[in-house]
Amino acid sequence: MTEDDSRLIEQFEGKIRKLVDLYDTVKCTNSELQSQIEAKDREIMQLKDQLAGIKDSYQNLKRSKVLEVSGHDIDDTKRRVSGLVREIDHCIKLLNV
């Protein structure tokens, strides 16, 4: 083997080491990014659960406001309650089908 061959082999080995180092760096970065994605997915799920709870609370609040009675709108409240009863009856019919 000549000196040129030895030098080429050393250069090749150097480039291979550099490539392996870059691979390790990219692998580490990829692992960190995967961890971040998993953390964000967990956070998204928690926020979705929180949003669902808030929506339920809001719906309950809206329903309680519908049933709130003051002196001059008793007839309106009766109509709202009747509408709710009809809606509940409709839901029960759908459940029985």
C-alpha positions, 0 to 999 in steps of 0.5 A: 500500500502506498502513502496515497492509499494510506492517506485516502484510507485515513481521510475515508475513516475521518469522514466515516467518524464525522458521519457517525458523529452527525448521525448520533447528533441527529439521533439525539435531536430526534429523541428530544423532539419525540419527547417534546411531541409526546409532552405536547400531545399530553398537554393537548389531551389535558386541554381538550378534557378541560375544554369539555368540562368547561363546555359542560359547565357552560351548558349547565349554566345556560340551562339554569338561566333558562329556568330562572324565573322572574315576575314578568316572564313566567309565561316565557319560562313556562314555554321554555320548560315545555320546550325542554320537556319536548326535547327530553321526550324526543331524546327518550324516543330516540333512545328507545328506537 
